[in-house]
């Protein structure tokens, strides 16, 4: 888990910076982060400026509390920095201001179960946040849940209205490995299923974190790999940590349009 100054240096190295040349701000209070950055609001940066845009975003919004791997952060930024893409994140956290600002046109939405993390990100406009409880699904149940049961979980109308999404990041809800947490944690079977079958288009990019956990691994095998190409695996300290996919056969492609209910 990269939650240290080491990660800051790795990110700056990715962006071509010498991390010893300046002190990267690492705000501890997410609420203190400015919501409007004049460099991005109302502007679309040219491709030649993308690296500088990423440097600015990391300096302004990176914090050691972010748990995604530096390589994932860099690639997601590449995919969404003022690219005019529709972006969906499963999960709100300390990284959410980074993603919100990276999408210059603010065509970005977050799905979150926890009121704690919704409150933490109170500066992100509520119309960009969808509360979803994942009732009736747990890590334990996910191991044998048939597709028919998954179809019984309705997609929030707010997500359908803005689909399909060009970039989807599955970093929530929480899912544990312990016996007790497996009985109560929702796990990520449903977001992975939705990402590859309901909310995508052909050509959508999907990132999934914690791919070594059993539910995530099995869900990818069942509902992602038959319909998508694995583009990259990001190694963690104990094996694969995150993966990036290109959806090639989205089951929802052509069935949804922006603004439809």
C-alpha positions as CSV (number, residue, x, y, z in Angstrom):
1,X,0.0,0.0,0.0
2,X,1.6,3.2,-1.2
3,X,0.7,5.8,1.5
4,X,4.0,7.5,2.1
5,X,6.4,10.2,0.9
6,X,7.9,7.4,-1.2
7,X,4.7,7.4,-3.4
8,X,5.0,11.2,-3.9
9,X,8.5,10.7,-5.3
10,X,7.4,7.9,-7.5
11,X,4.6,10.0,-8.9
12,X,6.9,12.9,-9.6
13,X,9.4,10.6,-11.2
14,X,6.7,9.4,-13.5
15,X,6.0,13.0,-14.4
16,X,9.6,13.8,-15.1
17,X,10.2,15.8,-11.9
18,X,13.1,15.6,-9.5
19,X,11.3,15.1,-6.2
20,X,14.2,16.7,-4.3
21,X,13.8,20.0,-6.1
22,X,10.7,21.1,-4.2
23,X,8.4,20.1,-1.4
24,X,5.2,18.5,-2.6
25,X,2.2,19.7,-0.5
26,X,0.5,16.8,1.2
27,X,-2.7,18.3,2.8
28,X,-4.0,16.3,5.7
29,X,-7.5,17.9,5.7
30,X,-9.4,17.2,2.5
31,X,-11.9,19.9,3.3
32,X,-9.1,22.5,3.0
33,X,-8.5,21.8,-0.7
34,X,-9.7,24.5,-3.1
35,X,-12.6,23.3,-5.3
36,X,-12.0,25.6,-8.2
37,X,-8.6,25.8,-9.9
38,X,-8.4,28.7,-12.4
39,X,-5.9,26.8,-14.5
40,X,-8.6,24.2,-15.3
41,X,-12.1,25.7,-14.8
42,X,-13.5,26.7,-18.2
43,X,-10.5,25.6,-20.1
44,X,-9.4,22.6,-22.1
45,X,-5.6,22.0,-22.1
46,X,-3.9,20.8,-25.3
47,X,-2.2,17.4,-25.3
48,X,1.2,19.1,-25.1
49,X,0.2,20.6,-21.8
50,X,-1.0,17.3,-20.2
51,X,2.2,16.6,-18.3
52,X,2.2,20.1,-16.8
53,X,-1.5,19.7,-15.9
54,X,-0.7,16.4,-14.1
55,X,2.2,18.0,-12.2
56,X,-0.1,20.8,-11.1
57,X,-2.9,18.3,-10.0
58,X,-0.5,16.2,-8.0
59,X,1.1,19.2,-6.3
60,X,-2.3,20.5,-5.4
61,X,-4.3,17.4,-4.5
62,X,-2.1,14.5,-3.8
63,X,-2.0,13.3,-0.2
64,X,-0.3,10.4,1.5
65,X,-3.7,9.1,2.5
66,X,-4.4,8.1,-1.1
67,X,-4.1,4.3,-1.4
68,X,-4.1,3.8,-5.2
69,X,-0.7,2.8,-6.6
70,X,1.3,5.7,-8.3
71,X,1.2,3.9,-11.6
72,X,-2.6,3.7,-11.5
73,X,-2.9,7.4,-10.5
74,X,-0.6,8.4,-13.4
75,X,-2.6,6.3,-16.0
76,X,-6.0,7.5,-14.8
77,X,-4.8,11.1,-15.0
78,X,-3.6,10.4,-18.6
79,X,-7.1,9.1,-19.4
80,X,-9.2,11.9,-17.9
81,X,-7.2,15.1,-17.7
82,X,-9.5,17.5,-19.6
83,X,-10.1,14.8,-22.2
84,X,-13.9,15.5,-22.4
85,X,-14.6,12.0,-21.1
86,X,-17.4,10.8,-19.0
87,X,-15.9,9.3,-15.8
88,X,-17.4,7.0,-13.1
89,X,-15.7,6.2,-9.8
90,X,-16.9,3.5,-7.5
91,X,-15.8,5.0,-4.2
92,X,-15.2,8.4,-2.6
93,X,-12.0,9.1,-0.6
94,X,-9.0,11.2,-0.1
95,X,-8.2,11.0,-3.9
96,X,-11.6,12.3,-5.0
97,X,-10.6,16.0,-5.3
98,X,-7.8,15.0,-7.6
99,X,-10.1,13.2,-10.0
100,X,-12.8,15.9,-9.8
101,X,-10.3,18.6,-10.8
102,X,-8.7,16.4,-13.4
103,X,-11.9,16.2,-15.3
104,X,-12.1,19.8,-16.6
105,X,-15.6,19.6,-17.8
106,X,-16.7,17.9,-14.6
107,X,-18.4,15.0,-16.4
108,X,-17.5,12.8,-13.4
109,X,-19.6,10.9,-10.9
110,X,-18.9,9.0,-7.7
111,X,-20.8,6.0,-6.2
112,X,-20.4,5.7,-2.5
113,X,-21.9,3.6,0.3
114,X,-20.4,5.4,3.3
115,X,-21.9,8.6,4.6
116,X,-18.5,9.2,6.2
117,X,-16.7,9.5,2.9
118,X,-19.6,11.5,1.4
119,X,-19.3,14.0,4.2
120,X,-15.5,14.0,3.8
121,X,-16.0,15.2,0.3
122,X,-18.7,17.7,1.0
123,X,-17.1,20.2,-1.4
124,X,-17.8,18.0,-4.4
125,X,-21.3,19.0,-5.6
126,X,-23.9,16.5,-4.5
127,X,-25.1,16.1,-8.1
128,X,-21.9,14.3,-8.8
129,X,-22.3,11.8,-5.9
130,X,-24.6,8.8,-5.9
131,X,-25.3,7.1,-2.6
132,X,-25.8,3.3,-3.0
133,X,-26.2,0.8,-0.2
134,X,-25.4,-2.5,-1.9
135,X,-28.1,-4.2,0.1
136,X,-28.6,-7.9,-0.3
137,X,-25.0,-8.7,-1.5
138,X,-21.9,-9.6,0.5
139,X,-18.5,-11.0,-0.2
140,X,-19.6,-14.4,1.1
141,X,-22.7,-14.4,-1.2
142,X,-20.7,-13.2,-4.2
143,X,-18.8,-16.4,-4.6
144,X,-21.9,-18.3,-5.8
145,X,-24.2,-15.5,-6.9
146,X,-25.7,-16.2,-10.3
147,X,-26.1,-13.6,-13.0
148,X,-29.9,-13.6,-12.5
149,X,-29.4,-12.4,-8.9
150,X,-27.1,-9.6,-10.1
151,X,-29.8,-8.5,-12.6
152,X,-32.2,-8.0,-9.7
153,X,-30.1,-5.1,-8.3
154,X,-31.3,-2.0,-10.0
155,X,-28.8,0.5,-11.3
156,X,-29.4,4.0,-9.8
157,X,-31.2,6.2,-12.2
158,X,-28.5,8.8,-11.9
159,X,-25.9,6.4,-13.2
160,X,-28.1,5.3,-16.1
161,X,-28.9,8.9,-17.0
162,X,-25.2,9.7,-17.6
163,X,-24.1,6.3,-19.1
164,X,-22.2,5.1,-21.0
165,X,-18.9,6.1,-19.3
166,X,-15.6,6.3,-21.0
167,X,-13.5,5.6,-17.9
168,X,-14.7,3.5,-14.9
169,X,-12.6,3.0,-11.8
170,X,-13.7,0.3,-9.3
171,X,-12.2,1.1,-6.0
172,X,-15.2,0.4,-3.8
173,X,-17.2,-0.8,-1.9
174,X,-15.2,-2.3,0.8
175,X,-14.5,-6.0,0.9
176,X,-12.6,-7.9,3.4
177,X,-10.7,-11.2,3.7
178,X,-11.6,-12.0,7.3
179,X,-14.5,-14.3,8.1
180,X,-16.5,-11.6,9.8
181,X,-16.0,-9.0,7.2
182,X,-16.9,-11.4,4.4
183,X,-20.4,-11.7,5.9
184,X,-21.1,-8.0,6.0
185,X,-18.8,-6.3,3.4
186,X,-20.5,-5.9,-0.1
187,X,-17.4,-6.6,-2.1
188,X,-17.0,-5.5,-5.7
189,X,-18.9,-8.1,-7.7
190,X,-21.7,-5.8,-8.6
191,X,-19.6,-2.8,-9.7
192,X,-17.4,-5.1,-11.9
193,X,-20.6,-6.6,-13.4
194,X,-22.1,-3.1,-14.1
195,X,-18.8,-1.8,-15.5
196,X,-18.6,-4.5,-18.2
197,X,-22.3,-5.1,-18.9
198,X,-24.4,-2.1,-18.0
199,X,-22.5,1.2,-17.9
200,X,-19.9,0.9,-20.6
201,X,-19.5,1.2,-24.3
202,X,-17.1,-0.6,-26.6
203,X,-13.8,1.1,-25.9
204,X,-14.5,2.0,-22.3
205,X,-11.4,1.8,-20.0
206,X,-12.0,0.0,-16.6
207,X,-9.6,0.0,-13.7
208,X,-10.1,-2.5,-10.8
209,X,-8.2,-2.3,-7.6
210,X,-7.4,-5.1,-5.1
211,X,-7.6,-7.7,-7.9
212,X,-5.8,-10.4,-5.8
213,X,-8.7,-10.7,-3.5
214,X,-10.9,-13.7,-4.2
215,X,-14.1,-11.9,-5.1
216,X,-12.4,-9.4,-7.3
217,X,-10.4,-12.1,-9.0
218,X,-13.4,-14.3,-9.6
219,X,-15.6,-11.4,-10.7
220,X,-13.0,-10.4,-13.3
221,X,-12.8,-13.9,-14.6
222,X,-16.6,-14.2,-14.9
223,X,-17.6,-10.8,-16.1
224,X,-14.7,-8.8,-17.3
225,X,-12.2,-10.9,-19.2
226,X,-14.8,-12.5,-21.6
227,X,-15.7,-9.0,-22.7
228,X,-12.5,-7.0,-22.3
229,X,-8.8,-7.0,-23.0
230,X,-6.4,-6.8,-20.1
231,X,-4.1,-3.8,-20.9
232,X,-1.9,-3.7,-17.8
233,X,-1.4,-5.2,-14.4
234,X,0.0,-3.1,-11.6
235,X,2.1,-5.1,-9.1
236,X,1.8,-4.5,-5.4
237,X,4.0,-5.7,-2.6
238,X,2.2,-9.1,-2.5
239,X,1.4,-9.8,-6.1
240,X,-1.0,-8.1,-8.6
241,X,-2.7,-5.1,-7.0
242,X,-4.7,-3.3,-9.8
243,X,-5.6,-4.0,-13.4
244,X,-6.6,-1.9,-16.4
245,X,-9.0,-3.3,-19.1
246,X,-10.3,-2.2,-22.5
247,X,-14.0,-3.2,-22.9
248,X,-14.4,-4.8,-26.4
249,X,-17.8,-6.3,-26.1
250,X,-20.0,-4.2,-23.8
251,X,-23.4,-5.8,-23.4
252,X,-25.0,-2.4,-23.0
253,X,-23.3,-0.7,-26.0
254,X,-25.8,1.1,-28.1
255,X,-28.6,0.6,-25.6
256,X,-28.1,3.8,-23.6
257,X,-27.5,7.4,-24.4
258,X,-26.6,10.5,-22.4
259,X,-29.6,11.9,-20.7
260,X,-31.8,8.7,-21.0
261,X,-33.5,7.4,-17.9
